[in-house]
Amino acid sequence: MATKGVPIIVRDEKNVPVYLITGRWGLRQDAFTLYKIDGSYVAEIKQTTLGLFPRFDLYLGKQKVGSVKKMYGVWHQFQFVSDLNWIIMGDLMNHHYKIYHRTKTLLTMDKAILSDGDYYELAITYEQDAPICLLLSLILDHWSVRRDKSPIKRGFANPMYNT
């Protein structure tokens, strides 16, 4: 949904809306913008290059705080967030990611499948890192391997049997 420009509402552990994310990507200079639920601007992530290994710049307020670039990985993922000295490690198939700064875990991200849809559960260690972690989670979701549950969408029809 994020690539289609659909707004995303970020909720806390009590299901209270905290942030709103708007935007899209796919073209150079496309961006996602993070707002507090009252509408005040917080942070942004902008796509600066295209291709197989796109680059994104991170802004907190109007100040650039880092950038991240997709690196080659088949099943496991590894990125370095420059200027922040953060390391992102994850599993593309199982949608499990962690962000580290030195030996400290800043974010743990896992896919949660609920009756009303698929979500990501984020455990953010430090509240001041939440805006950047939220924006990085959009990239991780975008880069993850999608497995469509619908056999028709995968190109397989439901089998039919003659009795």
CNS distance restraints for C-alpha pairs under 8 A (distance, minus, plus):
assign (resid   1 and name CA) (resid   5 and name CA) 7.04 0.50 0.50
assign (resid   1 and name CA) (resid   6 and name CA) 5.91 0.50 0.50
assign (resid   2 and name CA) (resid   6 and name CA) 5.74 0.50 0.50
assign (resid   2 and name CA) (resid   7 and name CA) 7.31 0.50 0.50
assign (resid   2 and name CA) (resid   8 and name CA) 7.37 0.50 0.50
assign (resid   2 and name CA) (resid  23 and name CA) 7.58 0.50 0.50
assign (resid   2 and name CA) (resid  24 and name CA) 6.34 0.50 0.50
assign (resid   2 and name CA) (resid 138 and name CA) 7.53 0.50 0.50
assign (resid   3 and name CA) (resid  23 and name CA) 7.89 0.50 0.50
assign (resid   3 and name CA) (resid  24 and name CA) 4.95 0.50 0.50
assign (resid   3 and name CA) (resid  25 and name CA) 5.68 0.50 0.50
assign (resid   3 and name CA) (resid  26 and name CA) 7.32 0.50 0.50
assign (resid   3 and name CA) (resid 142 and name CA) 7.84 0.50 0.50
assign (resid   4 and name CA) (resid  24 and name CA) 6.15 0.50 0.50
assign (resid   5 and name CA) (resid  22 and name CA) 6.57 0.50 0.50
assign (resid   5 and name CA) (resid  23 and name CA) 5.11 0.50 0.50
assign (resid   5 and name CA) (resid  24 and name CA) 4.66 0.50 0.50
assign (resid   6 and name CA) (resid  22 and name CA) 6.82 0.50 0.50
assign (resid   6 and name CA) (resid  23 and name CA) 7.41 0.50 0.50
assign (resid   6 and name CA) (resid  24 and name CA) 7.96 0.50 0.50
assign (resid   7 and name CA) (resid  20 and name CA) 6.81 0.50 0.50
assign (resid   7 and name CA) (resid  21 and name CA) 5.61 0.50 0.50
assign (resid   7 and name CA) (resid  22 and name CA) 4.72 0.50 0.50
assign (resid   7 and name CA) (resid  23 and name CA) 7.23 0.50 0.50
assign (resid   8 and name CA) (resid  20 and name CA) 5.73 0.50 0.50
assign (resid   8 and name CA) (resid  21 and name CA) 5.01 0.50 0.50
assign (resid   8 and name CA) (resid  22 and name CA) 6.57 0.50 0.50
assign (resid   9 and name CA) (resid  17 and name CA) 6.43 0.50 0.50
assign (resid   9 and name CA) (resid  18 and name CA) 7.54 0.50 0.50
assign (resid   9 and name CA) (resid  19 and name CA) 5.96 0.50 0.50
assign (resid   9 and name CA) (resid  20 and name CA) 4.73 0.50 0.50
assign (resid   9 and name CA) (resid  21 and name CA) 6.46 0.50 0.50
assign (resid  10 and name CA) (resid  17 and name CA) 5.80 0.50 0.50
assign (resid  10 and name CA) (resid  18 and name CA) 5.78 0.50 0.50
assign (resid  10 and name CA) (resid  19 and name CA) 4.98 0.50 0.50
assign (resid  10 and name CA) (resid  20 and name CA) 6.11 0.50 0.50
assign (resid  10 and name CA) (resid  21 and name CA) 7.67 0.50 0.50
assign (resid  11 and name CA) (resid  15 and name CA) 5.10 0.50 0.50
assign (resid  11 and name CA) (resid  16 and name CA) 5.12 0.50 0.50
assign (resid  11 and name CA) (resid  17 and name CA) 4.27 0.50 0.50
assign (resid  11 and name CA) (resid  18 and name CA) 5.37 0.50 0.50
assign (resid  11 and name CA) (resid  19 and name CA) 7.01 0.50 0.50
assign (resid  12 and name CA) (resid  16 and name CA) 5.47 0.50 0.50
assign (resid  12 and name CA) (resid  17 and name CA) 6.57 0.50 0.50
assign (resid  12 and name CA) (resid  18 and name CA) 6.51 0.50 0.50
assign (resid  17 and name CA) (resid  37 and name CA) 6.65 0.50 0.50
assign (resid  18 and name CA) (resid  36 and name CA) 6.15 0.50 0.50
assign (resid  18 and name CA) (resid  37 and name CA) 5.30 0.50 0.50
assign (resid  19 and name CA) (resid  34 and name CA) 6.73 0.50 0.50
assign (resid  19 and name CA) (resid  35 and name CA) 5.59 0.50 0.50
assign (resid  19 and name CA) (resid  36 and name CA) 4.50 0.50 0.50
assign (resid  19 and name CA) (resid  37 and name CA) 4.79 0.50 0.50
assign (resid  20 and name CA) (resid  34 and name CA) 5.87 0.50 0.50
assign (resid  20 and name CA) (resid  35 and name CA) 5.17 0.50 0.50
assign (resid  20 and name CA) (resid  36 and name CA) 6.20 0.50 0.50
assign (resid  20 and name CA) (resid  37 and name CA) 5.83 0.50 0.50
assign (resid  20 and name CA) (resid  39 and name CA) 7.95 0.50 0.50
assign (resid  21 and name CA) (resid  32 and name CA) 6.55 0.50 0.50
assign (resid  21 and name CA) (resid  33 and name CA) 5.55 0.50 0.50
assign (resid  21 and name CA) (resid  34 and name CA) 4.58 0.50 0.50
assign (resid  21 and name CA) (resid  35 and name CA) 6.26 0.50 0.50
assign (resid  22 and name CA) (resid  32 and name CA) 5.58 0.50 0.50
assign (resid  22 and name CA) (resid  33 and name CA) 5.42 0.50 0.50
assign (resid  22 and name CA) (resid  34 and name CA) 6.77 0.50 0.50
assign (resid  23 and name CA) (resid  30 and name CA) 7.43 0.50 0.50
assign (resid  23 and name CA) (resid  31 and name CA) 5.64 0.50 0.50
assign (resid  23 and name CA) (resid  32 and name CA) 4.32 0.50 0.50
assign (resid  23 and name CA) (resid  33 and name CA) 6.17 0.50 0.50
assign (resid  24 and name CA) (resid  30 and name CA) 6.05 0.50 0.50
assign (resid  24 and name CA) (resid  31 and name CA) 5.81 0.50 0.50
assign (resid  24 and name CA) (resid  32 and name CA) 5.92 0.50 0.50
assign (resid  25 and name CA) (resid  30 and name CA) 4.78 0.50 0.50
assign (resid  25 and name CA) (resid  31 and name CA) 5.94 0.50 0.50
assign (resid  25 and name CA) (resid  32 and name CA) 7.49 0.50 0.50
assign (resid  25 and name CA) (resid  47 and name CA) 6.96 0.50 0.50
assign (resid  26 and name CA) (resid  30 and name CA) 6.76 0.50 0.50
assign (resid  26 and name CA) (resid  47 and name CA) 7.95 0.50 0.50
assign (resid  26 and name CA) (resid  50 and name CA) 7.71 0.50 0.50
assign (resid  27 and name CA) (resid  47 and name CA) 7.43 0.50 0.50
assign (resid  27 and name CA) (resid  50 and name CA) 7.00 0.50 0.50
assign (resid  28 and name CA) (resid  47 and name CA) 5.67 0.50 0.50
assign (resid  28 and name CA) (resid  48 and name CA) 5.54 0.50 0.50
assign (resid  28 and name CA) (resid  49 and name CA) 5.81 0.50 0.50
assign (resid  28 and name CA) (resid  50 and name CA) 6.21 0.50 0.50
assign (resid  29 and name CA) (resid  46 and name CA) 5.83 0.50 0.50
assign (resid  29 and name CA) (resid  47 and name CA) 5.15 0.50 0.50
assign (resid  29 and name CA) (resid  48 and name CA) 5.52 0.50 0.50
assign (resid  29 and name CA) (resid  49 and name CA) 7.91 0.50 0.50
assign (resid  30 and name CA) (resid  46 and name CA) 5.82 0.50 0.50
assign (resid  30 and name CA) (resid  47 and name CA) 5.54 0.50 0.50
assign (resid  30 and name CA) (resid  48 and name CA) 7.96 0.50 0.50
assign (resid  31 and name CA) (resid  44 and name CA) 6.81 0.50 0.50
assign (resid  31 and name CA) (resid  45 and name CA) 5.50 0.50 0.50
assign (resid  31 and name CA) (resid  46 and name CA) 4.22 0.50 0.50
assign (resid  31 and name CA) (resid  47 and name CA) 6.06 0.50 0.50
assign (resid  32 and name CA) (resid  44 and name CA) 5.66 0.50 0.50
assign (resid  32 and name CA) (resid  45 and name CA) 5.42 0.50 0.50
assign (resid  32 and name CA) (resid  46 and name CA) 6.64 0.50 0.50
assign (resid  32 and name CA) (resid 135 and name CA) 7.44 0.50 0.50
assign (resid  33 and name CA) (resid  41 and name CA) 7.66 0.50 0.50
assign (resid  33 and name CA) (resid  42 and name CA) 7.72 0.50 0.50
assign (resid  33 and name CA) (resid  43 and name CA) 5.98 0.50 0.50
assign (resid  33 and name CA) (resid  44 and name CA) 4.37 0.50 0.50
assign (resid  33 and name CA) (resid  45 and name CA) 6.62 0.50 0.50
assign (resid  34 and name CA) (resid  41 and name CA) 6.44 0.50 0.50
assign (resid  34 and name CA) (resid  42 and name CA) 5.55 0.50 0.50
assign (resid  34 and name CA) (resid  43 and name CA) 5.13 0.50 0.50
assign (resid  34 and name CA) (resid  44 and name CA) 5.92 0.50 0.50
assign (resid  34 and name CA) (resid 131 and name CA) 7.15 0.50 0.50
assign (resid  34 and name CA) (resid 135 and name CA) 7.55 0.50 0.50
assign (resid  35 and name CA) (resid  39 and name CA) 5.55 0.50 0.50
assign (resid  35 and name CA) (resid  40 and name CA) 5.39 0.50 0.50
assign (resid  35 and name CA) (resid  41 and name CA) 4.58 0.50 0.50
assign (resid  35 and name CA) (resid  42 and name CA) 5.20 0.50 0.50
assign (resid  35 and name CA) (resid  43 and name CA) 7.12 0.50 0.50
assign (resid  36 and name CA) (resid  40 and name CA) 5.36 0.50 0.50
assign (resid  36 and name CA) (resid  41 and name CA) 6.59 0.50 0.50
assign (resid  36 and name CA) (resid  42 and name CA) 6.62 0.50 0.50
assign (resid  41 and name CA) (resid  61 and name CA) 7.12 0.50 0.50
assign (resid  42 and name CA) (resid  60 and name CA) 6.38 0.50 0.50
assign (resid  42 and name CA) (resid  61 and name CA) 5.48 0.50 0.50
assign (resid  42 and name CA) (resid 131 and name CA) 7.11 0.50 0.50
assign (resid  43 and name CA) (resid  58 and name CA) 7.63 0.50 0.50
assign (resid  43 and name CA) (resid  59 and name CA) 5.46 0.50 0.50
assign (resid  43 and name CA) (resid  60 and name CA) 4.44 0.50 0.50
assign (resid  43 and name CA) (resid  61 and name CA) 5.30 0.50 0.50
assign (resid  43 and name CA) (resid  62 and name CA) 7.52 0.50 0.50
assign (resid  43 and name CA) (resid 131 and name CA) 6.32 0.50 0.50
assign (resid  43 and name CA) (resid 132 and name CA) 7.25 0.50 0.50
assign (resid  44 and name CA) (resid  58 and name CA) 5.98 0.50 0.50
assign (resid  44 and name CA) (resid  59 and name CA) 5.07 0.50 0.50
assign (resid  44 and name CA) (resid  60 and name CA) 6.63 0.50 0.50
assign (resid  44 and name CA) (resid  61 and name CA) 7.79 0.50 0.50
assign (resid  44 and name CA) (resid 135 and name CA) 7.26 0.50 0.50
assign (resid  45 and name CA) (resid  56 and name CA) 6.31 0.50 0.50
assign (resid  45 and name CA) (resid  57 and name CA) 5.57 0.50 0.50
assign (resid  45 and name CA) (resid  58 and name CA) 4.58 0.50 0.50
assign (resid  45 and name CA) (resid  59 and name CA) 6.18 0.50 0.50
assign (resid  45 and name CA) (resid 135 and name CA) 6.44 0.50 0.50
assign (resid  46 and name CA) (resid  56 and name CA) 5.29 0.50 0.50
assign (resid  46 and name CA) (resid  57 and name CA) 5.23 0.50 0.50
assign (resid  46 and name CA) (resid  58 and name CA) 6.65 0.50 0.50
assign (resid  47 and name CA) (resid  54 and name CA) 7.13 0.50 0.50
assign (resid  47 and name CA) (resid  55 and name CA) 5.94 0.50 0.50
assign (resid  47 and name CA) (resid  56 and name CA) 4.39 0.50 0.50
assign (resid  47 and name CA) (resid  57 and name CA) 6.55 0.50 0.50
assign (resid  48 and name CA) (resid  54 and name CA) 7.31 0.50 0.50
assign (resid  48 and name CA) (resid  55 and name CA) 5.55 0.50 0.50
assign (resid  48 and name CA) (resid  56 and name CA) 5.53 0.50 0.50
assign (resid  48 and name CA) (resid  57 and name CA) 6.80 0.50 0.50
assign (resid  49 and name CA) (resid  54 and name CA) 5.07 0.50 0.50
assign (resid  49 and name CA) (resid  55 and name CA) 5.20 0.50 0.50
assign (resid  49 and name CA) (resid  56 and name CA) 7.33 0.50 0.50
assign (resid  50 and name CA) (resid  54 and name CA) 4.83 0.50 0.50
assign (resid  50 and name CA) (resid  55 and name CA) 7.26 0.50 0.50
assign (resid  52 and name CA) (resid  70 and name CA) 7.93 0.50 0.50
assign (resid  53 and name CA) (resid  69 and name CA) 6.33 0.50 0.50
assign (resid  53 and name CA) (resid  70 and name CA) 4.83 0.50 0.50
assign (resid  53 and name CA) (resid  71 and name CA) 6.26 0.50 0.50
assign (resid  53 and name CA) (resid  72 and name CA) 7.69 0.50 0.50
assign (resid  54 and name CA) (resid  69 and name CA) 5.77 0.50 0.50
assign (resid  54 and name CA) (resid  70 and name CA) 6.00 0.50 0.50
assign (resid  55 and name CA) (resid  67 and name CA) 7.03 0.50 0.50
assign (resid  55 and name CA) (resid  68 and name CA) 5.75 0.50 0.50
assign (resid  55 and name CA) (resid  69 and name CA) 4.26 0.50 0.50
assign (resid  55 and name CA) (resid  70 and name CA) 6.75 0.50 0.50
assign (resid  56 and name CA) (resid  67 and name CA) 5.46 0.50 0.50
assign (resid  56 and name CA) (resid  68 and name CA) 5.34 0.50 0.50
assign (resid  56 and name CA) (resid  69 and name CA) 6.28 0.50 0.50
assign (resid  57 and name CA) (resid  64 and name CA) 7.02 0.50 0.50
assign (resid  57 and name CA) (resid  65 and name CA) 7.89 0.50 0.50
assign (resid  57 and name CA) (resid  66 and name CA) 5.96 0.50 0.50
assign (resid  57 and name CA) (resid  67 and name CA) 4.20 0.50 0.50
assign (resid  57 and name CA) (resid  68 and name CA) 6.56 0.50 0.50
assign (resid  58 and name CA) (resid  64 and name CA) 5.75 0.50 0.50
assign (resid  58 and name CA) (resid  65 and name CA) 5.74 0.50 0.50
assign (resid  58 and name CA) (resid  66 and name CA) 5.17 0.50 0.50
assign (resid  58 and name CA) (resid  67 and name CA) 5.55 0.50 0.50
assign (resid  58 and name CA) (resid  68 and name CA) 7.93 0.50 0.50
assign (resid  58 and name CA) (resid 132 and name CA) 7.30 0.50 0.50
assign (resid  59 and name CA) (resid  63 and name CA) 5.29 0.50 0.50
assign (resid  59 and name CA) (resid  64 and name CA) 4.28 0.50 0.50
assign (resid  59 and name CA) (resid  65 and name CA) 5.52 0.50 0.50
assign (resid  59 and name CA) (resid  66 and name CA) 7.24 0.50 0.50
assign (resid  60 and name CA) (resid  64 and name CA) 6.46 0.50 0.50
assign (resid  60 and name CA) (resid  65 and name CA) 6.42 0.50 0.50
assign (resid  60 and name CA) (resid 131 and name CA) 7.70 0.50 0.50
assign (resid  60 and name CA) (resid 132 and name CA) 7.45 0.50 0.50
assign (resid  65 and name CA) (resid  83 and name CA) 6.47 0.50 0.50
assign (resid  65 and name CA) (resid  84 and name CA) 6.87 0.50 0.50
assign (resid  66 and name CA) (resid  81 and name CA) 6.20 0.50 0.50
assign (resid  66 and name CA) (resid  82 and name CA) 5.22 0.50 0.50
assign (resid  66 and name CA) (resid  83 and name CA) 4.93 0.50 0.50
assign (resid  66 and name CA) (resid  84 and name CA) 5.92 0.50 0.50
assign (resid  67 and name CA) (resid  81 and name CA) 5.54 0.50 0.50
assign (resid  67 and name CA) (resid  82 and name CA) 5.39 0.50 0.50
assign (resid  67 and name CA) (resid  83 and name CA) 7.33 0.50 0.50
assign (resid  68 and name CA) (resid  79 and name CA) 6.89 0.50 0.50
assign (resid  68 and name CA) (resid  80 and name CA) 6.26 0.50 0.50
assign (resid  68 and name CA) (resid  81 and name CA) 4.77 0.50 0.50
assign (resid  68 and name CA) (resid  82 and name CA) 6.46 0.50 0.50
assign (resid  69 and name CA) (resid  79 and name CA) 6.75 0.50 0.50
assign (resid  69 and name CA) (resid  80 and name CA) 7.49 0.50 0.50
assign (resid  69 and name CA) (resid  81 and name CA) 7.76 0.50 0.50
assign (resid  70 and name CA) (resid  79 and name CA) 6.36 0.50 0.50
assign (resid  71 and name CA) (resid  77 and name CA) 7.47 0.50 0.50
assign (resid  71 and name CA) (resid  78 and name CA) 6.64 0.50 0.50
assign (resid  71 and name CA) (resid  79 and name CA) 6.20 0.50 0.50
assign (resid  72 and name CA) (resid  77 and name CA) 7.61 0.50 0.50
assign (resid  73 and name CA) (resid  77 and name CA) 5.35 0.50 0.50
assign (resid  73 and name CA) (resid  78 and name CA) 7.24 0.50 0.50
assign (resid  75 and name CA) (resid  91 and name CA) 6.19 0.50 0.50
assign (resid  75 and name CA) (resid  92 and name CA) 5.45 0.50 0.50
assign (resid  75 and name CA) (resid  93 and name CA) 6.42 0.50 0.50
assign (resid  76 and name CA) (resid  89 and name CA) 7.43 0.50 0.50
assign (resid  76 and name CA) (resid  90 and name CA) 5.66 0.50 0.50
assign (resid  76 and name CA) (resid  91 and name CA) 4.61 0.50 0.50
assign (resid  76 and name CA) (resid  92 and name CA) 5.73 0.50 0.50
assign (resid  77 and name CA) (resid  88 and name CA) 7.59 0.50 0.50
assign (resid  77 and name CA) (resid  89 and name CA) 5.52 0.50 0.50
assign (resid  77 and name CA) (resid  90 and name CA) 5.00 0.50 0.50
assign (resid  77 and name CA) (resid  91 and name CA) 6.12 0.50 0.50
assign (resid  77 and name CA) (resid  92 and name CA) 6.64 0.50 0.50
assign (resid  78 and name CA) (resid  87 and name CA) 7.22 0.50 0.50
assign (resid  78 and name CA) (resid  88 and name CA) 5.53 0.50 0.50
assign (resid  78 and name CA) (resid  89 and name CA) 4.70 0.50 0.50
assign (resid  78 and name CA) (resid  90 and name CA) 6.70 0.50 0.50
assign (resid  79 and name CA) (resid  87 and name CA) 5.86 0.50 0.50
assign (resid  79 and name CA) (resid  88 and name CA) 4.99 0.50 0.50
assign (resid  79 and name CA) (resid  89 and name CA) 6.70 0.50 0.50
assign (resid  80 and name CA) (resid  85 and name CA) 6.91 0.50 0.50
assign (resid  80 and name CA) (resid  86 and name CA) 5.87 0.50 0.50
assign (resid  80 and name CA) (resid  87 and name CA) 4.71 0.50 0.50
assign (resid  80 and name CA) (resid  88 and name CA) 6.22 0.50 0.50
assign (resid  81 and name CA) (resid  85 and name CA) 5.75 0.50 0.50
assign (resid  81 and name CA) (resid  86 and name CA) 5.01 0.50 0.50
assign (resid  81 and name CA) (resid  87 and name CA) 6.22 0.50 0.50
assign (resid  81 and name CA) (resid  88 and name CA) 7.60 0.50 0.50
assign (resid  82 and name CA) (resid  86 and name CA) 7.13 0.50 0.50
assign (resid  85 and name CA) (resid 101 and name CA) 6.32 0.50 0.50
assign (resid  85 and name CA) (resid 102 and name CA) 7.80 0.50 0.50
assign (resid  86 and name CA) (resid  99 and name CA) 6.58 0.50 0.50
assign (resid  86 and name CA) (resid 100 and name CA) 5.50 0.50 0.50
assign (resid  86 and name CA) (resid 101 and name CA) 4.75 0.50 0.50
assign (resid  86 and name CA) (resid 102 and name CA) 7.40 0.50 0.50
assign (resid  87 and name CA) (resid  99 and name CA) 5.58 0.50 0.50
assign (resid  87 and name CA) (resid 100 and name CA) 5.12 0.50 0.50
assign (resid  87 and name CA) (resid 101 and name CA) 6.43 0.50 0.50
assign (resid  88 and name CA) (resid  97 and name CA) 7.13 0.50 0.50
assign (resid  88 and name CA) (resid  98 and name CA) 5.85 0.50 0.50
assign (resid  88 and name CA) (resid  99 and name CA) 4.45 0.50 0.50
assign (resid  88 and name CA) (resid 100 and name CA) 6.45 0.50 0.50
assign (resid  89 and name CA) (resid  97 and name CA) 5.71 0.50 0.50
assign (resid  89 and name CA) (resid  98 and name CA) 5.46 0.50 0.50
assign (resid  89 and name CA) (resid  99 and name CA) 6.41 0.50 0.50
assign (resid  90 and name CA) (resid  95 and name CA) 7.33 0.50 0.50
assign (resid  90 and name CA) (resid  96 and name CA) 5.55 0.50 0.50
assign (resid  90 and name CA) (resid  97 and name CA) 3.99 0.50 0.50
assign (resid  90 and name CA) (resid  98 and name CA) 6.19 0.50 0.50
assign (resid  91 and name CA) (resid  95 and name CA) 5.73 0.50 0.50
assign (resid  91 and name CA) (resid  96 and name CA) 5.32 0.50 0.50
assign (resid  91 and name CA) (resid  97 and name CA) 6.32 0.50 0.50
assign (resid  92 and name CA) (resid  96 and name CA) 7.21 0.50 0.50
assign (resid  92 and name CA) (resid 143 and name CA) 7.67 0.50 0.50
assign (resid  92 and name CA) (resid 144 and name CA) 4.88 0.50 0.50
assign (resid  92 and name CA) (resid 145 and name CA) 5.54 0.50 0.50
assign (resid  93 and name CA) (resid 144 and name CA) 7.01 0.50 0.50
assign (resid  93 and name CA) (resid 145 and name CA) 5.66 0.50 0.50
assign (resid  93 and name CA) (resid 146 and name CA) 7.96 0.50 0.50
assign (resid  94 and name CA) (resid 111 and name CA) 7.78 0.50 0.50
assign (resid  95 and name CA) (resid 109 and name CA) 7.72 0.50 0.50
assign (resid  95 and name CA) (resid 110 and name CA) 5.95 0.50 0.50
assign (resid  95 and name CA) (resid 111 and name CA) 5.69 0.50 0.50
assign (resid  95 and name CA) (resid 141 and name CA) 7.75 0.50 0.50
assign (resid  95 and name CA) (resid 144 and name CA) 6.61 0.50 0.50
assign (resid  95 and name CA) (resid 145 and name CA) 7.90 0.50 0.50
assign (resid  96 and name CA) (resid 108 and name CA) 7.63 0.50 0.50
assign (resid  96 and name CA) (resid 109 and name CA) 5.67 0.50 0.50
assign (resid  96 and name CA) (resid 110 and name CA) 4.72 0.50 0.50
assign (resid  96 and name CA) (resid 111 and name CA) 6.83 0.50 0.50
assign (resid  97 and name CA) (resid 107 and name CA) 7.90 0.50 0.50
assign (resid  97 and name CA) (resid 108 and name CA) 5.89 0.50 0.50
assign (resid  97 and name CA) (resid 109 and name CA) 5.04 0.50 0.50
assign (resid  97 and name CA) (resid 110 and name CA) 6.66 0.50 0.50
assign (resid  97 and name CA) (resid 140 and name CA) 7.95 0.50 0.50
assign (resid  98 and name CA) (resid 105 and name CA) 6.95 0.50 0.50
assign (resid  98 and name CA) (resid 106 and name CA) 7.42 0.50 0.50
assign (resid  98 and name CA) (resid 107 and name CA) 5.40 0.50 0.50
assign (resid  98 and name CA) (resid 108 and name CA) 4.57 0.50 0.50
assign (resid  98 and name CA) (resid 109 and name CA) 6.22 0.50 0.50
assign (resid  99 and name CA) (resid 105 and name CA) 5.97 0.50 0.50
assign (resid  99 and name CA) (resid 106 and name CA) 5.41 0.50 0.50
assign (resid  99 and name CA) (resid 107 and name CA) 5.01 0.50 0.50
assign (resid  99 and name CA) (resid 108 and name CA) 6.73 0.50 0.50
assign (resid 100 and name CA) (resid 104 and name CA) 5.53 0.50 0.50
assign (resid 100 and name CA) (resid 105 and name CA) 4.53 0.50 0.50
assign (resid 100 and name CA) (resid 106 and name CA) 5.40 0.50 0.50
assign (resid 100 and name CA) (resid 107 and name CA) 7.20 0.50 0.50
assign (resid 101 and name CA) (resid 105 and name CA) 6.55 0.50 0.50
assign (resid 101 and name CA) (resid 106 and name CA) 6.79 0.50 0.50
assign (resid 105 and name CA) (resid 125 and name CA) 7.04 0.50 0.50
assign (resid 106 and name CA) (resid 124 and name CA) 5.80 0.50 0.50
assign (resid 106 and name CA) (resid 125 and name CA) 5.08 0.50 0.50
assign (resid 106 and name CA) (resid 126 and name CA) 6.71 0.50 0.50
assign (resid 106 and name CA) (resid 129 and name CA) 7.51 0.50 0.50
assign (resid 107 and name CA) (resid 122 and name CA) 6.74 0.50 0.50
assign (resid 107 and name CA) (resid 123 and name CA) 5.55 0.50 0.50
assign (resid 107 and name CA) (resid 124 and name CA) 4.59 0.50 0.50
assign (resid 107 and name CA) (resid 125 and name CA) 6.21 0.50 0.50
assign (resid 107 and name CA) (resid 133 and name CA) 6.79 0.50 0.50
assign (resid 108 and name CA) (resid 122 and name CA) 5.77 0.50 0.50
assign (resid 108 and name CA) (resid 123 and name CA) 5.09 0.50 0.50
assign (resid 108 and name CA) (resid 124 and name CA) 6.68 0.50 0.50
assign (resid 109 and name CA) (resid 120 and name CA) 6.49 0.50 0.50
assign (resid 109 and name CA) (resid 121 and name CA) 5.74 0.50 0.50
assign (resid 109 and name CA) (resid 122 and name CA) 4.65 0.50 0.50
assign (resid 109 and name CA) (resid 123 and name CA) 6.49 0.50 0.50
assign (resid 109 and name CA) (resid 137 and name CA) 7.65 0.50 0.50
assign (resid 110 and name CA) (resid 120 and name CA) 5.57 0.50 0.50
assign (resid 110 and name CA) (resid 121 and name CA) 5.36 0.50 0.50
assign (resid 110 and name CA) (resid 122 and name CA) 6.72 0.50 0.50
assign (resid 111 and name CA) (resid 118 and name CA) 7.05 0.50 0.50
assign (resid 111 and name CA) (resid 119 and name CA) 5.86 0.50 0.50
assign (resid 111 and name CA) (resid 120 and name CA) 4.46 0.50 0.50
assign (resid 111 and name CA) (resid 121 and name CA) 6.17 0.50 0.50
assign (resid 112 and name CA) (resid 118 and name CA) 5.85 0.50 0.50
assign (resid 112 and name CA) (resid 119 and name CA) 5.12 0.50 0.50
assign (resid 112 and name CA) (resid 120 and name CA) 5.53 0.50 0.50
assign (resid 112 and name CA) (resid 121 and name CA) 6.30 0.50 0.50
assign (resid 113 and name CA) (resid 117 and name CA) 6.18 0.50 0.50
assign (resid 113 and name CA) (resid 118 and name CA) 4.49 0.50 0.50
assign (resid 113 and name CA) (resid 119 and name CA) 6.25 0.50 0.50
assign (resid 114 and name CA) (resid 118 and name CA) 5.93 0.50 0.50
assign (resid 114 and name CA) (resid 119 and name CA) 7.46 0.50 0.50
assign (resid 124 and name CA) (resid 129 and name CA) 7.41 0.50 0.50
assign (resid 124 and name CA) (resid 130 and name CA) 6.31 0.50 0.50
assign (resid 124 and name CA) (resid 133 and name CA) 7.44 0.50 0.50
assign (resid 125 and name CA) (resid 129 and name CA) 7.86 0.50 0.50
assign (resid 126 and name CA) (resid 130 and name CA) 6.92 0.50 0.50
assign (resid 129 and name CA) (resid 133 and name CA) 6.06 0.50 0.50
assign (resid 130 and name CA) (resid 134 and name CA) 5.93 0.50 0.50
assign (resid 131 and name CA) (resid 135 and name CA) 6.42 0.50 0.50
assign (resid 132 and name CA) (resid 136 and name CA) 6.13 0.50 0.50
assign (resid 133 and name CA) (resid 137 and name CA) 6.11 0.50 0.50
assign (resid 134 and name CA) (resid 138 and name CA) 6.79 0.50 0.50
assign (resid 135 and name CA) (resid 139 and name CA) 7.05 0.50 0.50
assign (resid 136 and name CA) (resid 140 and name CA) 6.43 0.50 0.50
assign (resid 137 and name CA) (resid 141 and name CA) 6.12 0.50 0.50
assign (resid 138 and name CA) (resid 142 and name CA) 6.15 0.50 0.50
assign (resid 139 and name CA) (resid 143 and name CA) 6.14 0.50 0.50
assign (resid 140 and name CA) (resid 144 and name CA) 6.04 0.50 0.50
assign (resid 148 and name CA) (resid 153 and name CA) 6.84 0.50 0.50
assign (resid 148 and name CA) (resid 154 and name CA) 6.49 0.50 0.50
assign (resid 149 and name CA) (resid 153 and name CA) 7.97 0.50 0.50
assign (resid 149 and name CA) (resid 154 and name CA) 7.88 0.50 0.50
assign (resid 150 and name CA) (resid 154 and name CA) 6.48 0.50 0.50
assign (resid 151 and name CA) (resid 155 and name CA) 6.33 0.50 0.50
assign (resid 151 and name CA) (resid 156 and name CA) 5.10 0.50 0.50
assign (resid 151 and name CA) (resid 157 and name CA) 6.16 0.50 0.50
assign (resid 151 and name CA) (resid 158 and name CA) 6.90 0.50 0.50
assign (resid 152 and name CA) (resid 156 and name CA) 5.22 0.50 0.50
assign (resid 152 and name CA) (resid 157 and name CA) 5.32 0.50 0.50
assign (resid 152 and name CA) (resid 158 and name CA) 7.42 0.50 0.50
